[in-house]
Amino acid sequence: MATILHVDDEPNVGLLLEDTLARVGHTPVGARSVPEALQLLERGGIDLIISDYRMPGLTGLEFLQLLTREGYDIPLIMLTGHASIEHAVMSIKAGAIDYITKPVRPQQLELAVDQALEFVRLRRENETLRKEVMQFRNERQIIGDSPAIRRILQTVSMAAPTRATVLLQGESGTGKELFARAIHDQSERRDKPFIKLNCAALPEGLVESALFGHEKGAFTGAIKRVEGAFERAHRGTLLLDEISEMRLDLQAKLLRVLQEQEFERVGGTAQIKVDVRIIATTNRDLASEAERGTFRQDLYYRLSTIPVLIPPLRDRPEDIPVLALRFAMRNAAELGKKIDGLSADALDALQQFPWPGNIRELQHVIERAVILSPDPIIHPHCLEGTRFGLAHSLGGPSTRPRAVPAAGPSAPAAGGAPPAVAVRDRAAEGESGLPGGVALTSLNVADAERVLIQYALTAADNNRTKAAELLGISVRTLRNKLNGPGKDAGSPDDE
């Protein structure tokens, strides 16, 4: 039901309009002139206008033009006389949604109002969908202005209009799927299917069926014919995620499909022709895999028509502030929190961290910071409690290699002997080690444990509860380790 403003200087017509509209459940609001109608419009809440064409002062056509000029986005139905069809045509051209000839018949009025309100509903629904689509596209927008990202975006814009196969290589979490989607969205196939198939996530025996489909009875459990990814991606784009995980025998079949653009379903004999654009991703060096024989060289050459290497986040720190702000604003909107940004210290700390988990890890750290931040500005302390927070509690990922004395028997001797354990920057030396960039040179577990506990206690100002949180263990476990053999079992907790 709607609130409908009817504008007519004839009392009899006004009464007929009001009675008809009220009878079908609408709320009629009457006016005798355009100025009176404008006053009612200022109050808001009007869903539809029914206006006479001929009125003293401003005509219905001038009223319609005035509504457009004043920014009122309300549909209008024009009332015209029998001999004024030309007025109706002029009204429709000026923006009226419909017209009704006089004398007004209730059934005709009801039909015109129902159609106009349905038009309003569909228009509002389309506006809502358009906003959702724009928001969805913004979520998929590639953020970054570093030289590396600009070069990749230029390659994407040049490759997208073609049918060339694109191979996206990069570490996990660098956003390879986002670039694949950008290629599809900028191509002529943008309105066709974009099908994703993760070759690493599927059971080995189901990859062929997932790619090519299967016929009923092709294997145990095949109770009906199923279309594979190639068929579903017909005239669109097929993203083969983690292509390096595909079996060698399936690689041969995939190569044939790429060359011939046809295949057979599992258990079938009929050739099925498709038109599919292939984009493949991998977190491995596929050229090296091909040289070692773990990936077919001919398939590698076919996939890498346009190879694109997505750089890790640590190689483009200039993109971190804008990414962090984008994630913070999006998470704040979802949580209904007010977040204005990140402090300079927080941004500086984020830019110094090597981000082994790349953009995905940054996103999770910012999400946690938004949840825990009591202020509109996110400060460094809000970033603690993650691998990032642990790294900075231990001195930061950018600190140079340095020896750290271990507690107890591991401490260096008076003669300057090297300590049993040294903590170094994993990103600087390329070593694997503990989360947060901590690497241990000693293989003695007890020594390593003592050093890490000592660091956690130092970072937590000797508060065992906070130290246990940093270490990911319970306070009781920490206490037992501190009060082990040779220690005072009765020492109090510093909580």
Secondary structure in CASP SS format (residue, H / E / C, confidence):
PFRMAT SS
TARGET T0000
AUTHOR 0000-0000-0000
METHOD secondary structure of the structure
MODEL  1
M C 1.00
A C 1.00
T E 1.00
I E 1.00
L E 1.00
H E 1.00
V E 1.00
D C 1.00
D C 1.00
E C 1.00
P H 1.00
N H 1.00
V H 1.00
G H 1.00
L H 1.00
L H 1.00
L H 1.00
E H 1.00
D H 1.00
T H 1.00
L H 1.00
A H 1.00
R H 1.00
V C 1.00
G C 1.00
H C 1.00
T E 1.00
P E 1.00
V E 1.00
G E 1.00
A E 1.00
R C 1.00
S C 1.00
V H 1.00
P H 1.00
E H 1.00
A H 1.00
L H 1.00
Q H 1.00
L H 1.00
L H 1.00
E H 1.00
R C 1.00
G C 1.00
G C 1.00
I C 1.00
D C 1.00
L E 1.00
I E 1.00
I E 1.00
S E 1.00
D E 1.00
Y C 1.00
R C 1.00
M C 1.00
P C 1.00
G C 1.00
L C 1.00
T C 1.00
G H 1.00
L H 1.00
E H 1.00
F H 1.00
L H 1.00
Q H 1.00
L H 1.00
L H 1.00
T H 1.00
R H 1.00
E H 1.00
G C 1.00
Y C 1.00
D C 1.00
I C 1.00
P C 1.00
L E 1.00
I E 1.00
M E 1.00
L E 1.00
T E 1.00
G C 1.00
H C 1.00
A C 1.00
S C 1.00
I H 1.00
E H 1.00
H H 1.00
A H 1.00
V H 1.00
M H 1.00
S H 1.00
I H 1.00
K H 1.00
A H 1.00
G C 1.00
A C 1.00
I C 1.00
D E 1.00
Y E 1.00
I E 1.00
T E 1.00
K C 1.00
P C 1.00
V C 1.00
R C 1.00
P H 1.00
Q H 1.00
Q H 1.00
L H 1.00
E H 1.00
L H 1.00
A H 1.00
V H 1.00
D H 1.00
Q H 1.00
A H 1.00
L H 1.00
E H 1.00
F H 1.00
V H 1.00
R H 1.00
L H 1.00
R H 1.00
R H 1.00
E H 1.00
N H 1.00
E H 1.00
T H 1.00
L H 1.00
R H 1.00
K H 1.00
E H 1.00
V H 1.00
M H 1.00
Q H 1.00
F H 1.00
R H 1.00
N H 1.00
E H 1.00
R C 1.00
Q C 1.00
I C 1.00
I C 1.00
G C 1.00
D C 1.00
S C 1.00
P H 1.00
A H 1.00
I H 1.00
R H 1.00
R H 1.00
I H 1.00
L H 1.00
Q H 1.00
T H 1.00
V H 1.00
S H 1.00
M H 1.00
A H 1.00
A C 1.00
P C 1.00
T C 1.00
R C 1.00
A C 1.00
T C 1.00
V E 1.00
L E 1.00
L E 1.00
Q E 1.00
G C 1.00
E C 1.00
S C 1.00
G C 1.00
T C 1.00
G C 1.00
K H 1.00
E H 1.00
L H 1.00
F H 1.00
A H 1.00
R H 1.00
A H 1.00
I H 1.00
H H 1.00
D H 1.00
Q C 1.00
S C 1.00
E C 1.00
R C 1.00
R C 1.00
D C 1.00
K C 1.00
P C 1.00
F E 1.00
I E 1.00
K E 1.00
L E 1.00
N E 1.00
C C 1.00
A C 1.00
A C 1.00
L C 1.00
P C 1.00
E H 1.00
G H 1.00
L H 1.00
V H 1.00
E H 1.00
S H 1.00
A H 1.00
L H 1.00
F H 1.00
G C 1.00
H E 1.00
E C 1.00
K C 1.00
G C 1.00
A C 1.00
F C 1.00
T C 1.00
G C 1.00
A C 1.00
I C 1.00
K C 1.00
R C 1.00
V E 1.00
E C 1.00
G C 1.00
A H 1.00
F H 1.00
E H 1.00
R H 1.00
A C 1.00
H C 1.00
R C 1.00
G C 1.00
T E 1.00
L E 1.00
L E 1.00
L E 1.00
D E 1.00
E C 1.00
I H 1.00
S H 1.00
E H 1.00
M C 1.00
R C 1.00
L H 1.00
D H 1.00
L H 1.00
Q H 1.00
A H 1.00
K H 1.00
L H 1.00
L H 1.00
R H 1.00
V H 1.00
L H 1.00
Q H 1.00
E H 1.00
Q C 1.00
E E 1.00
F E 1.00
E C 1.00
R C 1.00
V E 1.00
G C 1.00
G C 1.00
T C 1.00
A C 1.00
Q C 1.00
I E 1.00
K E 1.00
V C 1.00
D C 1.00
V C 1.00
R E 1.00
I E 1.00
I E 1.00
A E 1.00
T E 1.00
T E 1.00
N C 1.00
R C 1.00
D C 1.00
L H 1.00
A H 1.00
S H 1.00
E H 1.00
A H 1.00
E H 1.00
R H 1.00
G C 1.00
T C 1.00
F C 1.00
R C 1.00
Q H 1.00
D H 1.00
L H 1.00
Y H 1.00
Y H 1.00
R H 1.00
L H 1.00
S C 1.00
T C 1.00
I E 1.00
P E 1.00
V E 1.00
L E 1.00
I C 1.00
P C 1.00
P C 1.00
L H 1.00
R H 1.00
D H 1.00
R C 1.00
P H 1.00
E H 1.00
D H 1.00
I H 1.00
P H 1.00
V H 1.00
L H 1.00
A H 1.00
L H 1.00
R H 1.00
F H 1.00
A H 1.00
M H 1.00
R H 1.00
N H 1.00
A H 1.00
A H 1.00
E H 1.00
L H 1.00
G C 1.00
K C 1.00
K C 1.00
I C 1.00
D C 1.00
G E 1.00
L E 1.00
S C 1.00
A H 1.00
D H 1.00
A H 1.00
L H 1.00
D H 1.00
A H 1.00
L H 1.00
Q H 1.00
Q H 1.00
F C 1.00
P C 1.00
W C 1.00
P C 1.00
G C 1.00
N H 1.00
I H 1.00
R H 1.00
E H 1.00
L H 1.00
Q H 1.00
H H 1.00
V H 1.00
I H 1.00
E H 1.00
R H 1.00
A H 1.00
V H 1.00
I H 1.00
L H 1.00
S C 1.00
P C 1.00
D C 1.00
P C 1.00
I E 1.00
I E 1.00
H C 1.00
P H 1.00
H H 1.00
C H 1.00
L H 1.00
E C 1.00
G C 1.00
T C 1.00
R H 1.00
F H 1.00
G H 1.00
L H 1.00
A H 1.00
H H 1.00
S H 1.00
L C 1.00
G C 1.00
G C 1.00
P C 1.00
S C 1.00
T C 1.00
R C 1.00
P C 1.00
R E 1.00
A E 1.00
V C 1.00
P C 1.00
A C 1.00
A C 1.00
G H 1.00
P H 1.00
S H 1.00
A C 1.00
P C 1.00
A C 1.00
A C 1.00
G C 1.00
G C 1.00
A C 1.00
P C 1.00
P C 1.00
A C 1.00
V C 1.00
A E 1.00
V E 1.00
R E 1.00
D E 1.00
R H 1.00
A H 1.00
A H 1.00
E H 1.00
G C 1.00
E C 1.00
S C 1.00
G C 1.00
L E 1.00
P C 1.00
G C 1.00
G C 1.00
V E 1.00
A E 1.00
L E 1.00
T C 1.00
S C 1.00
L C 1.00
N C 1.00
V H 1.00
A H 1.00
D H 1.00
A H 1.00
E H 1.00
R H 1.00
V H 1.00
L H 1.00
I H 1.00
Q H 1.00
Y H 1.00
A H 1.00
L H 1.00
T H 1.00
A H 1.00
A C 1.00
D C 1.00
N C 1.00
N C 1.00
R H 1.00
T H 1.00
K H 1.00
A H 1.00
A H 1.00
E H 1.00
L H 1.00
L H 1.00
G C 1.00
I C 1.00
S C 1.00
V H 1.00
R H 1.00
T H 1.00
L H 1.00
R H 1.00
N H 1.00
K H 1.00
L H 1.00
N C 1.00
G C 1.00
P C 1.00
G C 1.00
K C 1.00
D C 1.00
A C 1.00
G C 1.00
S C 1.00
P C 1.00
D C 1.00
D C 1.00
E C 1.00
END
